[in-house]
Amino acid sequence: MKTKIPELRRARRLSQEELAQAVGVTRQTITSIEVGKYTASLPLAHKLARYFGLAIEDVFDFSDLDEEE
């Protein structure tokens, strides 16, 4: 699943560590989500979207999942 987190984070001049602390996860979790090695749980996806003031669909690209069906 693709994500816009790196772009959103850079636009706010946030480090991965700062974002991780804001949503209650480790920096490694943010790194893994950004590079596509880990898919955020629904609660974490919600926290990330709320942090950026966006809908989940604006932060995560679900088109890969649509193609699998």
N, C-alpha and C positions, 0 to 999 in steps of 0.2 A: 504494500500500500504506500502510495506516495504521500508526502506531507509538505506543507508550506512552512513548517516550523523554522527551518533555518532562515528563510527570508524574513519572516515575522520577527524572529529574535534579533537579526541583524538590524532591521529597521528601528528597533527600540534600543539598539546598542546594548543588548544583554549577552552575557556569557552563558554557556551551557550550564555552568554551576549556578548562576543567579536564577535562571529559569527553573532549574531542578529544585532549588530551595523554595521558590515561590509556590510550586505545585506539590511539594512533599515527596520527591523522588531523588534518586542519585543522578549525578552527572552522566554516569555510564548509561543509565536508562534513556536520557535525552539523546545521547550520542547514538544509541542503538535504534531509537525511533527515527532519527534524522537520516541514518544511512539505510534504513529499511530492514534491519536485522531483527527488529522487534515491533510487533503491532501493539499499540496502546490498548489497554482495557477500556471498556466503555466509561467507567468512572474517571480514568485518567484522561481520556480524550475530552470528556466534558470539562474537567478542570483546566486543561490546556486551552480549550476554546473560550471558556469564560475568562481566563486570564487575559487573553488577547481581545476580548469583547466581540467575539465572532461566533457564528454557528459552527458546529462540528464539521459540517460539509464544506465550510470555508477554510478549514485548517487541514482536513484530510481529504484525499482524492480517492473515492470509492469506485472509480471506473474499472479498475483491475478486477474487483469483485464482481461487478456486473457482467464482465466478459466471461467469467468462469461459469456462470449459470447458464 
